[in-house]
Amino acid sequence: MFSEINDALKVSLLQPWTGIYAKIIALVLLYGAIVHVANIASFSGTPWLETPVLWRSMDIALLIFNLIAAIALWQGFDWSVWFVFSGILLLQFLPYTLCDRTLS
């Protein structure tokens, strides 16, 4: 089943409309990377070294994720779709839903 889905992703990324969509998502991810660089450079209003360690570590992790995902999607690598969805799940969905409830 996994290989069938992966084959379907390969074929879909070769389609012109899917390639355009992947490039649009890549640009959005690149914008996210720029925001994290701005945070690290303290352009966002709060000095970066005064933010909590968790905030700083997530800035770095999300910067790396956004850059890799943007480049991979732009290039049309089939694994980029898996990478983006895994990153959304692990770096966005879980921290803001499950982990947020445990901290409350």
C-alpha positions as CSV (number, residue, x, y, z in Angstrom):
1,M,0.0,0.0,0.0
2,F,2.8,2.4,0.9
3,S,4.5,1.8,-2.5
4,E,1.2,2.4,-4.3
5,I,0.8,5.7,-2.6
6,N,4.4,6.7,-3.3
7,D,4.0,5.8,-6.9
8,A,0.8,7.9,-7.1
9,L,2.7,10.8,-5.6
10,K,5.5,10.4,-8.1
11,V,3.0,10.5,-11.0
12,S,1.1,13.5,-9.5
13,L,4.2,15.6,-9.0
14,L,4.9,15.2,-12.7
15,Q,1.5,16.8,-13.6
16,P,1.8,20.5,-14.5
17,W,-1.0,21.6,-12.1
18,T,0.4,19.6,-9.2
19,G,3.9,20.9,-9.9
20,I,2.6,24.5,-9.8
21,Y,0.8,23.8,-6.5
22,A,4.0,22.3,-5.1
23,K,5.9,25.4,-6.0
24,I,3.3,27.6,-4.4
25,I,3.6,25.6,-1.2
26,A,7.4,25.8,-1.5
27,L,7.1,29.6,-1.6
28,V,4.9,29.6,1.5
29,L,7.5,27.4,3.3
30,L,10.3,29.7,2.2
31,Y,8.4,32.6,3.6
32,G,8.1,30.7,6.9
33,A,11.9,30.2,6.8
34,I,12.4,33.9,6.3
35,V,10.2,34.6,9.4
36,H,12.3,32.2,11.5
37,V,15.5,34.0,10.2
38,A,13.9,37.3,11.2
39,N,13.1,35.9,14.7
40,I,16.7,34.7,15.1
41,A,18.1,38.1,14.0
42,S,15.7,39.7,16.5
43,F,13.8,41.6,13.8
44,S,10.5,40.5,15.2
45,G,10.5,42.9,18.1
46,T,11.7,40.6,20.9
47,P,15.4,39.9,21.3
48,W,15.9,36.3,20.4
49,L,18.2,35.5,23.3
50,E,15.5,36.7,25.7
51,T,12.9,34.2,24.4
52,P,12.5,30.8,26.1
53,V,14.9,28.1,25.0
54,L,12.0,26.0,23.6
55,W,11.0,29.0,21.4
56,R,14.6,29.3,20.1
57,S,15.0,25.6,19.5
58,M,11.7,25.5,17.6
59,D,12.8,28.5,15.5
60,I,15.9,26.6,14.5
61,A,14.0,23.3,13.9
62,L,11.3,25.0,11.8
63,L,13.9,27.0,9.9
64,I,15.7,23.8,8.9
65,F,12.4,22.0,8.1
66,N,11.0,24.9,6.0
67,L,14.2,25.1,4.0
68,I,14.5,21.4,3.3
69,A,10.8,21.1,2.5
70,A,10.8,24.2,0.2
71,I,13.7,23.0,-1.8
72,A,12.5,19.5,-2.1
73,L,9.0,20.6,-3.2
74,W,10.4,23.0,-5.7
75,Q,12.6,20.3,-7.1
76,G,9.6,17.9,-7.2
77,F,11.1,15.1,-5.1
78,D,8.5,12.5,-4.4
79,W,9.6,12.2,-0.8
80,S,8.9,15.9,-0.2
81,V,5.2,15.3,0.2
82,W,5.8,12.8,2.9
83,F,8.3,15.1,4.5
84,V,5.9,18.1,4.5
85,F,3.0,16.1,6.0
86,S,5.3,14.5,8.6
87,G,6.7,17.9,9.5
88,I,3.2,19.4,9.9
89,L,2.2,16.5,12.1
90,L,5.3,16.5,14.3
91,L,6.2,20.2,14.4
92,Q,2.8,21.8,14.3
93,F,-0.1,19.5,15.0
94,L,1.3,17.6,18.0
95,P,2.9,20.5,19.8
96,Y,-0.2,22.7,19.5
97,T,-2.8,20.0,20.4
98,L,-1.5,17.1,22.5
99,C,1.5,18.8,24.1
100,D,-0.4,22.0,24.8
101,R,-3.0,20.0,26.8
102,T,-0.3,18.4,29.0
103,L,1.2,21.8,29.8
104,S,-2.1,23.3,30.9
